[in-house]
């Protein structure tokens, strides 16, 4: 069971591709504690409770985050569930105190960084127009010194697509545990962009092979998620989108949404499925459609369907306006990623044998947080 808590919809950055409806609201402690109670009441015994902190920028309210983590850890039913914490932050607010708290409480840190300065600052700027790269890089390096697990999330757009291999090379140099590469699905992708995906992804595949060959394996979502799907002959049901069923997000006001990427402006927002005051058992279904499948007829006939994330409801919505219908860019991106991963698989197997995949899997051990396009 995955739960995302948006402590605020306010942020100190004004990123050009941000999809969050910016508001100054801050979650009250009363709402936060009610969410904690409902999480434990709603999650079946023995299931993982996966809690992610989100925003806006969640570290604007670090004291509230600390209180929620403490209340979860001390909850009477905490022992009945494996607990996983994470936080997704823009990386501009960070210090030793924050790092030590996250480390002591096993909160996985994911920092958004789109690449080197020229790429990152083209989209991720402060409200006054200043680029945020210098602060973000400094804080990633600080986090790496203190925390055992630091992840980085990079978003790419049409204007930065061709720069993506350089972005990966830069993120490799930071020596973070995991690198998540996610396209801005709401961007105006063209047919020309779609045709450029295969060579760009192939270049990243060669970088990945070189990393493995030199014994310095690092997780890259674009490659590793597809390698895992190839090894398992497709995504398992529990890995597919189950928003509004096994995944919920809470806004600062306590409204409930099926995914953190769909948090909007309260009860009138088309994605809102309830409010915490009504309890989790009374939420309405976000969709009568089974979004573990896809209504695009081309998907049903595709030989690569079992390796594809055409079931990602929020990515589909940002592309086509429907949870259950994959658009042409997602199709092109998935085909390019699958073909790249297949080449990587065959190359590594020929060079090192099947044993190499045991090493890769040990680096990218299965984790409830790991879902394609999640850390947008």
Secondary structure, DSSP 8 states (H G I E B T S, - for coil): -EEEEE-BS--SB--TT--S-----B--HHHHHHHHHHHHHHS-TTS-EEEEEESS-GGGGHHHHHHHHHHHHT-TTGGGS-EEEEEEE-SSS--HHHHHHHHHTTEEEEEE--SSHHHHTTT-BBTTS-B-HHHHHHHHHHHHHH-S-EEEEEEE-TTTGGGHHHHHHHHHHTT-SEEEEEE-TTS---HHHHHHHHHHHHHHHHHHHHHHHTT---EEHHHHHHHHHHHTTS--GGGS--BTTTEEEE-TTSEEESSGGG--SGGGSTTEEEEGGG-GGG---S-SS-TTS---HHHHT-TTGGG--TT-HHHHHHHHS-TT---HHHHHHHHHHHHHHHHHHHHHHHHH-THHHHHHHHHT---TT--TT---
